Amino acid sequence: MPGGLISLAVIFFIIAIIAYVLGARGVAGMSAGIGRTLLFVFLVLAIIFVIVGLLQGRPAV
């Protein structure tokens, strides 16, 4: 099972699409919300790590 934030966000978006197609709109909305939150957390952490890497003079990889 993948453990990265992006992987989890994609899994939740896939669950949301499947739930929406099957008619479970509440589950679809909740899954999409969780996926969106994970994606935003990933983006914020990525930006922080890039800035910290630039301030330390090392590549941010």
matplotlib code that plots the C-alpha trace (Angstrom):
import matplotlib.pyplot as plt

x = [0.0, 1.4, 2.2, 3.0, 0.6, 0.1, -0.6, -3.2, -4.8, -5.1, -6.7, -9.2, -10.1, -10.6, -12.8, -14.8, -15.3, -16.4, -18.8, -20.3, -20.9, -22.6, -24.8, -23.2, -22.8, -22.1, -19.2, -18.0, -18.0, -16.2, -13.5, -13.0, -12.6, -10.0, -8.1, -8.1, -6.8, -4.0, -3.0, -2.9, -0.8, 1.6, 1.9, 2.6, 5.2, 6.9, 7.1, 8.5, 11.2, 12.2, 12.5, 14.5, 16.8, 17.4, 18.2, 20.7, 22.4, 21.7, 19.5, 16.0, 15.9]
y = [0.0, 3.4, 5.7, 9.1, 12.0, 12.2, 8.5, 8.8, 11.8, 10.0, 7.0, 9.2, 10.9, 7.4, 6.4, 9.7, 9.0, 5.4, 6.5, 9.2, 6.8, 4.4, 7.1, 7.5, 11.3, 11.8, 9.4, 10.9, 14.4, 13.3, 11.4, 14.3, 16.6, 14.3, 14.0, 17.8, 18.3, 15.8, 17.5, 20.9, 19.5, 18.0, 21.3, 23.3, 20.8, 20.7, 24.5, 24.7, 22.1, 23.9, 27.2, 25.5, 23.8, 27.1, 28.9, 26.2, 26.3, 22.7, 21.4, 20.7, 17.1]
z = [0.0, -0.9, 1.9, 0.4, 0.7, -3.1, -3.3, -0.5, -2.1, -5.4, -3.7, -1.9, -5.3, -6.9, -4.0, -4.5, -8.2, -7.6, -4.8, -6.9, -9.8, -7.4, -6.0, -2.5, -2.8, 0.9, 0.8, -2.4, -1.0, 2.1, 0.2, -2.2, 0.8, 2.5, -0.8, -1.3, 2.2, 1.8, -1.5, 0.1, 3.0, 0.5, -1.4, 1.8, 3.0, -0.4, -0.5, 3.1, 2.3, -0.9, 1.0, 3.8, 1.2, -0.6, 2.7, 3.6, 0.2, -0.7, -3.5, -2.3, -3.6]

ax = plt.figure().add_subplot(projection="3d")
ax.plot(x, y, z, "-o")
ax.set_aspect("equal")
plt.show()
